[in-house]
Amino acid sequence: MFSWPTNYDACYTISGFISREGIGLHSGEKTKVKISPYEKEGYYISFSDKPCEIFKLTQDLIGSTMLCTAVKLGGRNLYTIEHLLSALAGCGLNYIHIEVDGREIPLLDGSAIQWVKAFEKVGIKKVPIPDNFFQEIKTPIILNKGGSVIALTPSEKTTIISTISFPYKAIGNQTFVIDLNPKCFVEKIAPARTFGFKDQFQELSELGLIKGGSLDNALVCDGDKWVNPPLRFDNEPIRHKILDLIGDLALVGLPKAQILVYKGSHSLNSLLASTLKN
């Protein structure tokens, strides 16, 4: 039976190729992704119509962070990359090539677990640990954006302490703490789905967003209840916020730090990633 490592002492890639297709959250378009092991360290992306044009994902390529994380690649954008990157980084996978047919990574069920299950199906193998696999934190870092704050203090491991606060009774105040490793990521974070709010649906639709959102790929909160229960965890929303954070830090390496985040967002995560890169 497949078992994920309980630490990040080694780095892995997948042992074969996988492919998945589905609907993009914001475009509503059908999109397909093929993921393969690659001979170079990092995460590399190409588009099916230009297979020889391969881009290494770096923090400099991050574009929009409005409700998802997008990258600019050769004059075009690729949207909603964070769940796939979270699955890769959370599982300790590197040396990866991603070929995309479309302009958005498929949302699948709104979490990272279907990517994880695909990795398990082909297996993993050890590769050399890249220099930037982990970020060594020497001094504390504190960043804020609006009413959101993220703070890092040096540590020998990656510990995430995340808190959210929403006026909706179904969510309210939630805090979750995790000492991150591949096994814990797979069991406690990867299954957590993205979530949204029924009273914001019209506004987001008018902005041309969430065209592919449905009750099959996102939790929908309606004040004091969920439109599509049951939840996979009582505190599934805060776990998904941690999933997003891991994905947004994947391109600079997970920091060896105690990470305390209050009301996290893609824009705050991106600010931290850019700070770590520099």
Helices and strands as residue ranges (DSSP letters): E 11-14, E 18-23, E 30-37, E 43-47, E 50-56, G 59-61, E 71-73, E 76-78, H 82-90, E 96-101, H 113-122, E 124-127, E 134-136, E 141-145, E 148-154, E 159-165, E 173-179, H 182-184, I 185-189, E 195-197, G 198-200, H 201-206, E 219-222, E 225-226, H 236-249, E 254-262, H 266-277
